[in-house]
């Protein structure tokens, strides 16, 4: 189960078209891959050039026997072919250039220089019993040279850059073509395997990394430069094995995939029926190399034609660099493995019913996917959720998947209706951009109205009123109310529907009946003040504070007189309204102040005294009468004092309240000597009152007046403390006076010094100044003449001759203008003019 949940890394397809036709009559022996085309060799000595779809583009009859290997240069313009009968051909596919040679032994391998197309790289190697290098020299003659011999047949060769790697019966060698030195020998691990049945697989990952697979062993070798200090007689390069591990099965081919490896394996298994070892389907594994082991990433068994008859040597793995295409060649089949793209990934997710992941993958890769559409995946996801019974999730996904497509929305709504799940999709229906047909929304509302009043009310609140035909829904609600006329949910919803329909009067009646908090908002929002003139009592009963605030905020729409008239039979509500009005403005409701006295006395005595203090319009006689009738002492005292009858007020405090502190406070407020005399006379035979007076009278009345009147022998509580306090208060007064005197003297001295500094400053006199007496320029036009000018500190200037002669003996002169101000402005000037 876990394996089935793991997504494969590769996808497979057979190479068909011309290949199918070829392999019906012949068998594949080898193949080479170029980025532009494929070259396929057969057992009957034919070489076919194919396009990437497997169509035959060219055919060469090279030999009557098996083609052992085909080699192409990087340009794809030259090809080398060798066969089992010893023939070797190297020729240009688009030129007349050609080399033919027939050897006396089978030639297993051939490899042309990767840059054979260039004139100075006309080289290729062949391998049979020897590894021969052919180079084109003078007069286009080909000169052979032996690179290696004596270790059995050459089984494989791969040429990359300046390095040639080959395998013989003993192991793998690498030759540096620049220095013409062999730089390594990697011995074969399992010498028990026949090298002709289990051939070595070689593959260059890059110019310096060689991958070797032989038997069940894999080695990854890195070609490195040797340090100059280590040279001596050694080659300037050496090989280091960086990864080495064993596989479970025999290796038939290798190819790199980024930092991973693709391994084609030959598999044998024991038949369950015959209990004899037989050939199983080959495997294509992707592994992550580790220093001494590997981690399997994926593993696929391939059903190739005739796999039961194939041997390890019959399979080959070729790959196209840069495209992640892998070709598995067997005698009767050619299979192409490709890295799975995003479309394949989505296919697999859909197959596993992982719709949400598929949808997310499609959204991320919407610019690159070609096979799938986001909408189709989304619709399949919705259908899947509905089939699973996850209706709410399916409805929620509709918002994202259906977007603004009204036709799909309506289709899905009807589908939900068919399965009885309209409620599930109701919360997610679009309300703006797009808007569906009114019938859709009405259908959902009717569904709720039949089974869920609360849900119906919620939709009416959330949905704009223009989504559906309001009249139809109102009628449906009215019909239901006939069965259940006291249902508050339906009544409230009906009021909201009336509001949408601008029938505010009906909505207001329902809200008032229900005593609903939104009634005030409704009145304000739609200016329904004309409709509530006769409903003020209802509003006040519901929420007097909000009602009063609303009425006072809208006096221009409902007058104070109208409100008071409406509340005539509900004096307690009338008082609430008038009290709030008085708090806002002491003068607006002045005509009702007389009425308010009785209302305060009846319903709100704590606020009566503040009202009497703040109101300038209430009749004091009426107020006094009411307060005396109800025996409201504090209010009566205040009214008596306000009407000028302070003695009666004080008497009432003393007799009714018997509160000496309040009496003293009252006397302090009035600041009347006769009141203090009355207070002393009343208190003289009451020791507690005398104590209170002694404690508080010191700063207003001479305490000696009180002390002289105390009868001898009278016991007065806390007398000593009171006398001490009087003395302390006296000392405090003396200290305060002395402190004030010091401050006054210091301030006077400071101001005197400041005045002196100011008067000592010079005064500018220039041509613009005039004599305040004769009004001529203060300075003479002829500066050589002598002149006398008098300048006062007030900045007034006079010619000395213009000043009148002082009548006093004192030499001090005074400004005529400033000193004459007590007789009126300008009098001195007038006198001087006279």
Rosetta blueprint (number, residue, H / E / L):
1 X L
2 X H
3 X H
4 X H
5 X H
6 X L
7 X L
8 X L
9 X L
10 X E
11 X E
12 X E
13 X E
14 X E
15 X L
16 X L
17 X L
18 X H
19 X H
20 X H
21 X H
22 X H
23 X H
24 X H
25 X H
26 X L
27 X L
28 X E
29 X E
30 X E
31 X E
32 X E
33 X E
34 X L
35 X L
36 X L
37 X L
38 X E
39 X E
40 X E
41 X E
42 X E
43 X L
44 X L
45 X L
46 X E
47 X E
48 X E
49 X E
50 X E
51 X L
52 X L
53 X L
54 X L
55 X L
56 X E
57 X E
58 X E
59 X E
60 X E
61 X E
62 X L
63 X L
64 X L
65 X L
66 X L
67 X E
68 X E
69 X E
70 X E
71 X E
72 X E
73 X L
74 X L
75 X L
76 X L
77 X L
78 X E
79 X E
80 X E
81 X E
82 X E
83 X E
84 X L
85 X L
86 X L
87 X E
88 X E
89 X E
90 X E
91 X E
92 X E
93 X L
94 X L
95 X L
96 X L
97 X L
98 X E
99 X E
100 X E
101 X E
102 X E
103 X L
104 X L
105 X L
106 X L
107 X L
108 X L
109 X E
110 X E
111 X E
112 X E
113 X L
114 X L
115 X L
116 X L
117 X L
118 X L
119 X H
120 X H
121 X H
122 X L
123 X E
124 X E
125 X E
126 X E
127 X E
128 X L
129 X L
130 X E
131 X E
132 X E
133 X E
134 X E
135 X E
136 X E
137 X L
138 X H
139 X H
140 X H
141 X L
142 X E
143 X E
144 X E
145 X E
146 X E
147 X E
148 X E
149 X E
150 X L
151 X L
152 X L
153 X L
154 X L
155 X L
156 X E
157 X E
158 X E
159 X E
160 X E
161 X L
162 X L
163 X E
164 X E
165 X E
166 X E
167 X E
168 X L
169 X L
170 X L
171 X E
172 X E
173 X E
174 X E
175 X E
176 X E
177 X L
178 X L
179 X L
180 X L
181 X E
182 X E
183 X E
184 X E
185 X E
186 X E
187 X E
188 X L
189 X L
190 X L
191 X L
192 X L
193 X L
194 X L
195 X L
196 X L
197 X L
198 X L
199 X L
200 X L
201 X E
202 X E
203 X E
204 X E
205 X E
206 X E
207 X L
208 X L
209 X E
210 X E
211 X E
212 X E
213 X E
214 X E
215 X L
216 X L
217 X E
218 X E
219 X E
220 X E
221 X E
222 X E
223 X E
224 X E
225 X E
226 X L
227 X L
228 X H
229 X H
230 X H
231 X L
232 X L
233 X L
234 X L
235 X L
236 X L
237 X E
238 X E
239 X E
240 X E
241 X E
242 X E
243 X E
244 X E
245 X E
246 X E
247 X L
248 X L
249 X L
250 X E
251 X E
252 X E
253 X E
254 X E
255 X E
256 X E
257 X E
258 X L
259 X L
260 X E
261 X E
262 X E
263 X E
264 X E
265 X E
266 X E
267 X L
268 X E
269 X E
270 X E
271 X L
272 X L
273 X L
274 X L
275 X L
276 X L
277 X E
278 X E
279 X E
280 X L
281 X L
282 X L
283 X E
284 X E
285 X E
286 X E
287 X E
288 X E
289 X E
290 X L
291 X L
292 X L
293 X L
294 X E
295 X E
296 X E
297 X E
298 X E
299 X E
300 X E
301 X E
302 X L
303 X L
304 X L
305 X L
306 X L
307 X H
308 X H
309 X H
310 X L
311 X L
312 X H
313 X H
314 X H
315 X L
316 X E
317 X E
318 X E
319 X E
320 X E
321 X L
322 X L
323 X L
324 X L
325 X E
326 X E
327 X E
328 X E
329 X E
330 X E
331 X L
332 X L
333 X E
334 X E
335 X E
336 X E
337 X E
338 X E
339 X E
340 X L
341 X L
342 X H
343 X H
344 X H
345 X H
346 X H
347 X H
348 X H
349 X H
350 X H
351 X H
352 X L
353 X L
354 X L
355 X H
356 X H
357 X H
358 X H
359 X H
360 X H
361 X H
362 X H
363 X H
364 X H
365 X L
366 X L
367 X L
368 X L
369 X L
370 X L
371 X L
372 X L
373 X L
374 X H
375 X H
376 X H
377 X H
378 X H
379 X H
380 X H
381 X H
382 X H
383 X H
384 X H
385 X H
386 X H
387 X H
388 X H
389 X L
390 X L
391 X H
392 X H
393 X H
394 X H
395 X H
396 X H
397 X H
398 X H
399 X H
400 X H
401 X H
402 X H
403 X L
404 X L
405 X L
406 X H
407 X H
408 X H
409 X H
410 X H
411 X H
412 X H
413 X H
414 X H
415 X H
416 X H
417 X H
418 X H
419 X L
420 X L
421 X L
422 X H
423 X H
424 X H
425 X H
426 X H
427 X L
428 X L
429 X L
430 X L
431 X L
432 X L
433 X L
434 X L
435 X L
436 X L
437 X L
438 X H
439 X H
440 X H
441 X H
442 X H
443 X H
444 X H
445 X H
446 X H
447 X H
448 X H
449 X H
450 X H
451 X H
452 X L
453 X H
454 X H
455 X H
456 X H
457 X H
458 X H
459 X H
460 X H
461 X H
462 X H
463 X L
464 X L
465 X H
466 X H
467 X H
468 X L
469 X L
470 X H
471 X H
472 X H
473 X H
474 X H
475 X H
476 X H
477 X H
478 X H
479 X H
480 X H
481 X H
482 X H
483 X H
484 X L
485 X L
486 X L
487 X L
488 X H
489 X H
490 X H
491 X H
492 X H
493 X H
494 X H
495 X H
496 X H
497 X H
498 X H
499 X H
500 X H
501 X L
502 X L
503 X L
504 X H
505 X H
506 X H
507 X H
508 X H
509 X H
510 X H
511 X H
512 X H
513 X H
514 X H
515 X L
516 X L
517 X L
518 X L
519 X H
520 X H
521 X H
522 X H
523 X H
524 X H
525 X H
526 X H
527 X L
528 X L
529 X H
530 X H
531 X H
532 X L
533 X L
534 X L
535 X L
536 X H
537 X H
538 X H
539 X H
540 X H
541 X H
542 X H
543 X L
544 X H
545 X H
546 X H
547 X H
548 X H
549 X H
550 X H
551 X H
552 X H
553 X H
554 X L
555 X L
556 X L
557 X L
558 X L
559 X L
560 X H
561 X H
562 X H
563 X H
564 X H
565 X H
566 X H
567 X L
568 X L
569 X L
570 X L
571 X H
572 X H
573 X H
574 X H
575 X H
576 X H
577 X H
578 X H
579 X H
580 X H
581 X H
582 X H
583 X H
584 X H
585 X L
586 X L
587 X L
588 X L
589 X L
590 X H
591 X H
592 X H
593 X H
594 X H
595 X H
596 X H
597 X H
598 X H
599 X H
600 X H
601 X H
602 X H
603 X H
604 X L
605 X H
606 X H
607 X H
608 X H
609 X H
610 X H
611 X H
612 X H
613 X H
614 X H
615 X L
616 X L
617 X L
618 X L
619 X L
620 X H
621 X H
622 X H
623 X H
624 X H
625 X H
626 X H
627 X H
628 X H
629 X H
630 X L
631 X L
632 X L
633 X H
634 X H
635 X H
636 X H
637 X H
638 X H
639 X H
640 X H
641 X H
642 X H
643 X L
644 X L
645 X L
646 X H
647 X H
648 X H
649 X H
650 X H
651 X H
652 X H
653 X H
654 X H
655 X H
656 X H
657 X H
658 X L
659 X L
660 X H
661 X H
662 X H
663 X H
664 X H
665 X H
666 X H
667 X H
668 X H
669 X H
670 X H
671 X L
672 X L
673 X H
674 X H
675 X H
676 X H
677 X H
678 X H
679 X H
680 X H
681 X H
682 X H
683 X H
684 X L
685 X L
686 X L
687 X H
688 X H
689 X H
690 X H
691 X H
692 X H
693 X H
694 X H
695 X H
696 X H
697 X L
698 X L
699 X L
700 X L
701 X L
702 X L
703 X H
704 X H
705 X H
706 X H
707 X H
708 X H
709 X H
710 X L
711 X L
712 X L
713 X L
714 X L
715 X L
716 X L
717 X L
718 X L
719 X H
720 X H
721 X H
722 X H
723 X H
724 X H
725 X H
726 X H
727 X H
728 X H
729 X H
730 X H
731 X H
732 X H
733 X H
734 X H
735 X H
736 X H
737 X H
738 X H
739 X H
740 X H
741 X H
742 X H
743 X H
744 X H
745 X H
746 X H
747 X H
748 X H
749 X H
750 X H
751 X H
752 X H
753 X H
754 X H
755 X H
756 X H
757 X H
758 X H
759 X H
760 X H
761 X L
762 X L
763 X L
764 X L
765 X L
766 X L
767 X L
768 X L
769 X L
770 X E
771 X L
772 X L
773 X L
774 X L
775 X L
776 X L
777 X E
778 X L
779 X L
780 X L
781 X L
782 X L
783 X L
784 X L
785 X L
786 X L
787 X L
788 X L
789 X E
790 X E
791 X E
792 X L
793 X L
794 X L
795 X L
796 X L
797 X E
798 X E
799 X E
800 X H
801 X H
802 X H
803 X L
804 X L
805 X L
806 X L
807 X L
808 X L
809 X L
810 X L
811 X L
812 X L
813 X L
814 X L
815 X L
816 X H
817 X H
818 X H
819 X H
820 X L
821 X H
822 X H
823 X H
824 X L
825 X L
826 X L
827 X H
828 X H
829 X H
830 X H
831 X H
832 X H
833 X H
834 X L
